[in-house]
Each structure stands twice: as structure tokens, then as C-alpha cells.
């Protein structure tokens, strides 16, 4: 019985940490999309290629 309670508590704690991780990833994704939209609205049409080249270089460098 003790092992079952310990395992249940440990699994619940892990689930909470995983939920926090997913929440943080969702916030990061939303903020990334917002910043990309803001950057695109501030750039001229000519600079779209330069923006996406820099964006993909930044992603690949990570």
C-alpha cells in the first residue's frame, strides 16, 4: 500500500512539472508568434527575405 501511495504522489508531482513545462512552451510559442507578427508589420516588403533569412539562421544556431 505504501509503495502505491508513494508512486501515485511521485507520478502526480511529475505530472505537475510536465504541465508547467507545457504551459511555458505554449507561452514561448505565443510570444514568438506575436514578435514575428510585430516584426513583419514594421518591416518593408523588400526586407521580408532578409527577415526570414535571419530568422532561420537564428533558429538553426540554437
VOVOMAR-938164 format. One record per residue (C-alpha): residue number from 0; residue in one letter; y, x, z. Coordinates in Angstrom, 1 decimal. Layout:
N
@seq->NUM	type->A	yy->Y	xx->X	zz->Z
...
END
This chain:
62
@seq->0	type->X	yy->0.0	xx->0.0	zz->0.0
@seq->1	type->X	yy->2.4	xx->2.8	zz->0.9
@seq->2	type->X	yy->1.8	xx->4.5	zz->-2.5
@seq->3	type->X	yy->2.6	xx->1.3	zz->-4.3
@seq->4	type->X	yy->5.9	xx->0.7	zz->-2.4
@seq->5	type->X	yy->6.9	xx->4.4	zz->-3.0
@seq->6	type->X	yy->6.0	xx->4.2	zz->-6.7
@seq->7	type->X	yy->7.9	xx->0.9	zz->-7.1
@seq->8	type->X	yy->11.0	xx->2.3	zz->-5.3
@seq->9	type->X	yy->10.9	xx->5.5	zz->-7.3
@seq->10	type->X	yy->10.5	xx->3.6	zz->-10.6
@seq->11	type->X	yy->13.4	xx->1.3	zz->-9.7
@seq->12	type->X	yy->15.6	xx->4.4	zz->-8.9
@seq->13	type->X	yy->14.7	xx->5.9	zz->-12.2
@seq->14	type->X	yy->15.5	xx->2.6	zz->-14.0
@seq->15	type->X	yy->18.9	xx->2.6	zz->-12.3
@seq->16	type->X	yy->19.6	xx->6.1	zz->-13.5
@seq->17	type->X	yy->18.4	xx->5.2	zz->-17.0
@seq->18	type->X	yy->20.6	xx->2.1	zz->-17.1
@seq->19	type->X	yy->23.6	xx->4.3	zz->-16.1
@seq->20	type->X	yy->22.8	xx->6.7	zz->-18.9
@seq->21	type->X	yy->22.6	xx->3.9	zz->-21.5
@seq->22	type->X	yy->25.9	xx->2.5	zz->-20.2
@seq->23	type->X	yy->27.6	xx->5.9	zz->-20.5
@seq->24	type->X	yy->26.2	xx->6.4	zz->-24.0
@seq->25	type->X	yy->27.4	xx->2.9	zz->-25.1
@seq->26	type->X	yy->30.9	xx->3.7	zz->-23.7
@seq->27	type->X	yy->30.9	xx->7.0	zz->-25.5
@seq->28	type->X	yy->29.9	xx->5.4	zz->-28.8
@seq->29	type->X	yy->32.5	xx->2.7	zz->-28.5
@seq->30	type->X	yy->35.2	xx->5.2	zz->-27.7
@seq->31	type->X	yy->34.1	xx->7.4	zz->-30.7
@seq->32	type->X	yy->34.4	xx->4.4	zz->-33.0
@seq->33	type->X	yy->37.9	xx->3.5	zz->-31.6
@seq->34	type->X	yy->39.1	xx->7.1	zz->-32.0
@seq->35	type->X	yy->37.8	xx->7.2	zz->-35.6
@seq->36	type->X	yy->39.5	xx->3.9	zz->-36.5
@seq->37	type->X	yy->42.8	xx->5.2	zz->-35.0
@seq->38	type->X	yy->42.5	xx->8.5	zz->-36.8
@seq->39	type->X	yy->41.7	xx->6.7	zz->-40.1
@seq->40	type->X	yy->44.7	xx->4.4	zz->-39.7
@seq->41	type->X	yy->47.0	xx->7.3	zz->-39.0
@seq->42	type->X	yy->45.8	xx->9.4	zz->-41.9
@seq->43	type->X	yy->46.9	xx->9.0	zz->-45.5
@seq->44	type->X	yy->44.4	xx->8.1	zz->-48.2
@seq->45	type->X	yy->44.4	xx->11.6	zz->-49.5
@seq->46	type->X	yy->43.3	xx->13.1	zz->-46.2
@seq->47	type->X	yy->40.1	xx->10.9	zz->-45.9
@seq->48	type->X	yy->38.0	xx->13.6	zz->-47.4
@seq->49	type->X	yy->39.4	xx->16.3	zz->-45.1
@seq->50	type->X	yy->38.9	xx->14.0	zz->-42.1
@seq->51	type->X	yy->35.2	xx->13.3	zz->-42.8
@seq->52	type->X	yy->34.5	xx->16.9	zz->-43.6
@seq->53	type->X	yy->36.0	xx->17.9	zz->-40.3
@seq->54	type->X	yy->34.1	xx->15.1	zz->-38.5
@seq->55	type->X	yy->30.7	xx->16.0	zz->-39.9
@seq->56	type->X	yy->31.4	xx->19.7	zz->-39.2
@seq->57	type->X	yy->32.2	xx->18.7	zz->-35.6
@seq->58	type->X	yy->29.0	xx->16.7	zz->-35.3
@seq->59	type->X	yy->26.8	xx->19.4	zz->-36.7
@seq->60	type->X	yy->28.4	xx->22.1	zz->-34.5
@seq->61	type->X	yy->27.4	xx->20.1	zz->-31.4
END
